[in-house]
Amino acid sequence: MGEGRTVRVAVVQAAPVIFDREKTMEKALALIAEAAEKGANLVVFPEAFIPCYPRGLSFGFSMGSRTMEGRKDFQRFYDNCVAVPGPDVDRLAKAAGENKVYLAMGVNEKNGNGLDGTIHCCVLFFGPDGSFLGRHRKLKPTGSERTIWGEDDGSTLTVVDTAYGKMGALICWENYMPLARTALYQKGVQLYLAPTADQRDEYQCTLRHIAIEGRCFVIACNQYVERGMYPTDLNGYKELESQPDVMCRGGSCVINPFGQYVAGPSFGGEEILLADLDLDEIARGKADLDVVGHYARPDIFELVLHERKSS
């Protein structure tokens, strides 16, 4: 499988080693190599894979109060986040280069210069030459996610050029933001990545709609996580007692520009989904629908995108 009109995508549905950056990194590097051995040109990981999506934990937050025990769990989480720039970014870039793949990795990002304590939910993009291509930070954390993640500005609504077309990402419920989707469409996204933590059947409807609306390939990736994978020495571990044994069942999939599944959805276990994408389907789909081209009405509707950094 080489450069041109076809690309092999590997969607890694897996669990991190929860709250452990180093062990999760080691697992990620092994999975990247495994995907490359299977012929993948692009390898996609879930939202917040390193070091985890801390589903079920409150970190001691409630309206009007916090707990010191929760703060200690937060510090443990923060200490295991990925510094950007930093050595973990360099390791991921090296892995992409050694395996000659494009790589999209979901991380919890902290400032590599140590300038603030804010964590961002982030996708990092890497090229097969070992280059760091850019990042996308989640614009609006959902619900109680706002107790652990900051929101970001329009400067990381990133779409990168690849040998297989333009690649960009929106994370989880960002995909419910019509103007965020339109921003990616305006930038010409063809490989639309949707790393997520949403395991519901209803979310599959959203993913299929986006593929049809944008006439792009949607590559959605979620974790598979069991309650028994959490470290038992967390201060908030008892909060997990009400959680099911399978806390996130997955739902990773690849969808073509006509809204049809090419791979998945996969529920119920760790798996690397492989899909060979015929990129000519994008042009064939846009024959009758291009929402930022011949099917647009710029005389009536206009999207103004502010990409400047807010700070």
C-alpha positions as CSV (number, residue, x, y, z in Angstrom):
1,M,0.0,0.0,0.0
2,G,1.7,3.2,-1.0
3,E,1.1,6.9,-1.8
4,G,-1.7,7.7,-4.1
5,R,-5.4,7.3,-4.3
6,T,-5.6,4.5,-1.6
7,V,-4.7,4.7,2.0
8,R,-4.7,1.9,4.7
9,V,-5.9,3.2,8.0
10,A,-5.4,1.5,11.4
11,V,-7.8,2.6,14.2
12,V,-6.4,1.5,17.6
13,Q,-9.2,0.7,20.0
14,A,-7.3,0.0,23.2
15,A,-7.0,0.9,26.9
16,P,-4.2,2.9,28.3
17,V,-2.4,1.9,31.4
18,I,-4.5,4.2,33.4
19,F,-2.7,7.1,35.2
20,D,0.7,5.8,34.0
21,R,2.2,7.8,31.2
22,E,5.3,5.7,30.7
23,K,3.6,2.3,30.5
24,T,0.9,3.8,28.3
25,M,3.6,5.2,26.0
26,E,5.3,1.8,25.8
27,K,2.0,0.2,24.9
28,A,1.3,2.9,22.3
29,L,4.7,2.4,20.7
30,A,4.1,-1.4,20.4
31,L,0.6,-0.8,18.9
32,I,2.1,1.7,16.4
33,A,4.6,-0.9,15.3
34,E,1.9,-3.6,15.1
35,A,-0.3,-1.4,12.9
36,A,2.6,-0.6,10.6
37,E,3.4,-4.3,10.3
38,K,-0.2,-4.7,9.1
39,G,0.5,-2.2,6.3
40,A,-1.0,0.9,7.8
41,N,-0.2,4.3,6.4
42,L,-2.2,6.2,9.0
43,V,-2.5,5.1,12.7
44,V,-5.2,6.8,14.9
45,F,-5.5,6.6,18.7
46,P,-8.5,7.5,20.9
47,E,-9.2,10.7,22.8
48,A,-7.0,11.3,25.8
49,F,-5.2,8.0,25.4
50,I,-2.1,9.1,27.3
51,P,-2.4,8.7,30.2
52,C,-6.2,8.1,30.2
53,Y,-9.7,9.5,30.0
54,P,-10.5,9.5,33.7
55,R,-14.1,8.3,33.3
56,G,-16.0,8.0,36.6
57,L,-13.8,10.2,38.7
58,S,-14.8,13.6,40.2
59,F,-11.4,14.7,41.5
60,G,-13.2,15.9,44.6
61,F,-15.1,18.6,42.8
62,S,-18.7,19.5,43.7
63,M,-20.5,22.8,43.4
64,G,-18.8,25.2,45.8
65,S,-16.2,22.8,47.2
66,R,-13.1,20.7,46.5
67,T,-11.3,18.1,48.5
68,M,-7.6,17.7,49.2
69,E,-7.9,14.0,48.3
70,G,-9.3,14.9,44.9
71,R,-6.5,17.5,44.4
72,K,-3.9,14.7,45.0
73,D,-5.6,12.5,42.4
74,F,-5.5,15.5,40.0
75,Q,-1.8,16.0,40.7
76,R,-1.2,12.4,39.9
77,F,-3.1,12.8,36.7
78,Y,-1.3,16.1,35.9
79,D,2.2,14.5,36.5
80,N,1.4,11.8,34.0
81,C,0.2,14.2,31.2
82,V,2.2,14.8,28.1
83,A,4.4,17.9,28.0
84,V,4.3,19.7,24.7
85,P,7.0,20.3,23.6
86,G,8.8,17.5,25.5
87,P,10.5,14.1,25.3
88,D,7.2,12.1,24.9
89,V,6.4,14.2,21.8
90,D,9.9,13.4,20.5
91,R,9.3,9.6,21.1
92,L,6.1,9.6,19.2
93,A,7.6,11.5,16.3
94,K,10.5,9.0,16.2
95,A,8.0,6.1,16.2
96,A,6.1,7.6,13.3
97,G,9.3,8.0,11.4
98,E,10.7,4.5,12.2
99,N,7.4,2.9,11.2
100,K,6.8,5.3,8.2
101,V,3.3,6.2,9.2
102,Y,1.2,9.2,9.8
103,L,0.2,9.2,13.4
104,A,-2.7,10.9,15.3
105,M,-2.3,10.5,19.1
106,G,-4.8,11.5,21.7
107,V,-3.1,13.0,24.8
108,N,-3.7,15.0,27.9
109,E,-1.4,17.9,27.2
110,K,0.4,20.1,29.7
111,N,2.6,23.0,28.9
112,G,6.1,21.8,28.1
113,N,7.6,25.1,29.3
114,G,6.0,24.7,32.7
115,L,4.2,28.1,32.4
116,D,0.8,27.0,33.7
117,G,-1.1,24.2,35.3
118,T,-3.8,23.8,32.7
119,I,-4.4,20.5,31.0
120,H,-5.8,20.3,27.4
121,C,-7.4,17.4,25.7
122,C,-5.4,17.3,22.5
123,V,-4.6,15.4,19.3
124,L,-1.0,15.4,18.2
125,F,-0.2,14.8,14.5
126,F,3.0,13.3,13.2
127,G,4.4,12.5,9.8
128,P,6.2,9.4,8.3
129,D,9.4,11.4,8.2
130,G,9.4,11.7,12.0
131,S,8.1,15.3,11.9
132,F,5.7,16.9,14.4
133,L,2.9,18.2,12.1
134,G,0.8,20.1,14.7
135,R,-1.9,19.6,17.2
136,H,-5.6,20.3,17.9
137,R,-6.8,21.2,21.3
138,K,-10.4,20.6,22.3
139,L,-12.4,23.8,22.0
140,K,-15.0,23.1,24.6
141,P,-14.8,20.3,27.2
142,T,-18.1,18.7,27.9
143,G,-19.9,18.8,31.3
144,S,-17.6,17.9,34.2
145,E,-14.6,17.5,31.8
146,R,-14.3,21.3,32.5
147,T,-13.0,20.5,36.0
148,I,-9.8,19.0,34.5
149,W,-9.4,20.5,31.0
150,G,-9.2,24.0,29.8
151,E,-10.7,25.2,26.5
152,D,-8.7,26.6,23.7
153,D,-8.9,29.1,20.9
154,G,-9.1,28.8,17.1
155,S,-5.4,28.6,16.5
156,T,-5.4,24.8,16.8
157,L,-8.2,24.1,14.4
158,T,-5.5,22.3,12.5
159,V,-5.7,20.6,9.1
160,V,-2.5,19.1,7.9
161,D,-1.4,18.1,4.4
162,T,-0.6,14.4,4.0
163,A,0.3,12.2,1.0
164,Y,-3.3,11.0,1.1
165,G,-5.1,14.3,1.4
166,K,-5.9,16.8,4.1
167,M,-6.3,15.5,7.6
168,G,-7.9,17.2,10.6
169,A,-9.7,16.3,13.8
170,L,-12.5,17.3,16.2
171,I,-12.6,15.6,19.5
172,C,-15.8,13.8,20.9
173,W,-18.7,16.3,21.3
174,E,-16.9,19.0,19.3
175,N,-18.4,17.1,16.5
176,Y,-21.8,18.4,17.7
177,M,-20.6,22.0,16.9
178,P,-21.9,22.8,13.4
179,L,-19.5,25.7,12.9
180,A,-16.5,23.7,14.1
181,R,-17.3,21.1,11.5
182,T,-17.8,23.7,8.8
183,A,-14.4,25.2,9.7
184,L,-12.8,21.8,8.9
185,Y,-14.8,21.6,5.7
186,Q,-13.6,25.0,4.6
187,K,-10.1,23.9,5.1
188,G,-10.7,21.0,2.8
189,V,-10.6,18.1,5.3
190,Q,-10.7,14.7,3.6
191,L,-9.5,12.4,6.4
192,Y,-11.7,13.6,9.3
193,L,-10.5,12.1,12.6
194,A,-13.0,11.9,15.4
195,P,-11.3,10.5,18.5
196,T,-13.9,10.2,21.2
197,A,-15.0,8.9,24.6
198,D,-18.7,8.5,23.5
199,Q,-19.7,4.8,23.3
200,R,-23.4,5.3,22.6
201,D,-25.2,3.9,19.6
202,E,-26.6,7.5,19.1
203,Y,-23.1,8.8,18.5
204,Q,-22.7,6.5,15.5
205,C,-25.5,8.6,13.9
206,T,-23.5,11.7,14.3
207,L,-20.4,10.1,12.8
208,R,-22.3,8.9,9.7
209,H,-24.0,12.2,9.3
210,I,-20.6,14.0,9.3
211,A,-19.2,11.7,6.6
212,I,-22.3,12.4,4.4
213,E,-22.3,16.2,5.2
214,G,-18.6,16.7,4.6
215,R,-18.2,14.1,1.9
216,C,-15.1,12.9,3.7
217,F,-13.9,9.7,5.4
218,V,-14.7,9.8,9.1
219,I,-12.2,7.8,11.2
220,A,-13.6,7.5,14.8
221,C,-11.6,6.0,17.6
222,N,-12.6,5.2,21.2
223,Q,-11.0,3.3,24.1
224,Y,-12.1,0.0,25.5
225,V,-11.8,0.2,29.3
226,E,-12.8,-2.1,32.1
227,R,-13.2,-1.0,35.7
228,G,-10.6,-3.5,36.8
229,M,-8.0,-1.6,34.9
230,Y,-8.0,1.4,37.3
231,P,-5.3,1.6,40.0
232,T,-6.9,0.8,43.3
233,D,-4.8,3.3,45.3
234,L,-6.6,6.3,43.8
235,N,-8.2,8.4,46.5
236,G,-11.4,8.5,44.5
237,Y,-11.4,4.8,43.7
238,K,-14.7,4.2,45.7
239,E,-16.4,6.5,43.2
240,L,-16.0,3.7,40.6
241,E,-18.2,1.2,42.6
242,S,-21.3,2.5,40.7
243,Q,-19.7,2.0,37.3
244,P,-20.3,-1.1,35.2
245,D,-17.5,-3.7,34.7
246,V,-17.0,-2.4,31.2
247,M,-16.8,1.3,31.5
248,C,-16.2,2.1,27.8
249,R,-17.1,-0.5,25.2
250,G,-15.6,1.2,22.2
251,G,-17.4,2.0,19.0
252,S,-14.4,2.7,16.8
253,C,-15.2,2.7,13.1
254,V,-14.3,4.1,9.7
255,I,-17.1,5.6,7.5
256,N,-16.9,6.5,3.8
257,P,-18.2,9.8,2.2
258,F,-21.6,8.1,1.6
259,G,-22.1,7.3,5.3
260,Q,-21.4,3.6,4.9
261,Y,-19.2,1.7,7.3
262,V,-15.9,0.6,5.9
263,A,-14.8,-0.9,9.2
264,G,-16.6,-1.4,12.5
265,P,-18.2,-0.3,14.6
266,S,-16.3,-2.4,17.1
267,F,-17.7,-3.0,20.5
268,G,-16.5,-5.2,23.3
269,G,-12.7,-5.5,23.2
270,E,-9.3,-4.1,22.3
271,E,-8.7,-4.3,18.5
272,I,-6.9,-2.7,15.7
273,L,-9.4,-2.0,12.9
274,L,-8.0,-1.8,9.4
275,A,-9.6,-0.2,6.4
276,D,-8.4,0.5,2.9
277,L,-9.9,3.8,1.7
278,D,-10.5,4.6,-1.9
279,L,-9.8,8.3,-1.9
280,D,-11.6,8.8,-5.2
281,E,-14.9,8.3,-3.3
282,I,-14.5,11.9,-2.0
283,A,-14.8,13.4,-5.4
284,R,-17.6,11.1,-6.4
285,G,-19.5,12.1,-3.3
286,K,-19.0,15.8,-4.0
287,A,-20.6,15.4,-7.4
288,D,-23.9,16.3,-5.8
289,L,-23.0,17.7,-2.4
290,D,-20.2,20.1,-1.5
291,V,-21.3,22.1,1.5
292,V,-18.5,24.7,1.2
293,G,-18.6,24.6,-2.6
294,H,-21.4,24.3,-5.1
295,Y,-24.0,23.4,-2.4
296,A,-23.2,26.5,-0.4
297,R,-24.9,29.9,-0.4
298,P,-22.1,32.4,0.6
299,D,-24.3,35.2,-0.4
300,I,-26.6,34.3,2.6
301,F,-24.3,32.4,5.1
302,E,-20.7,33.2,6.0
303,L,-18.4,31.6,8.6
304,V,-15.8,33.9,10.1
305,L,-13.0,31.8,11.7
306,H,-10.8,33.5,14.3
307,E,-7.5,31.6,14.3
308,R,-5.5,34.0,16.3
309,K,-4.2,32.9,19.7
310,S,-6.2,34.3,22.6
311,S,-3.1,34.5,24.8
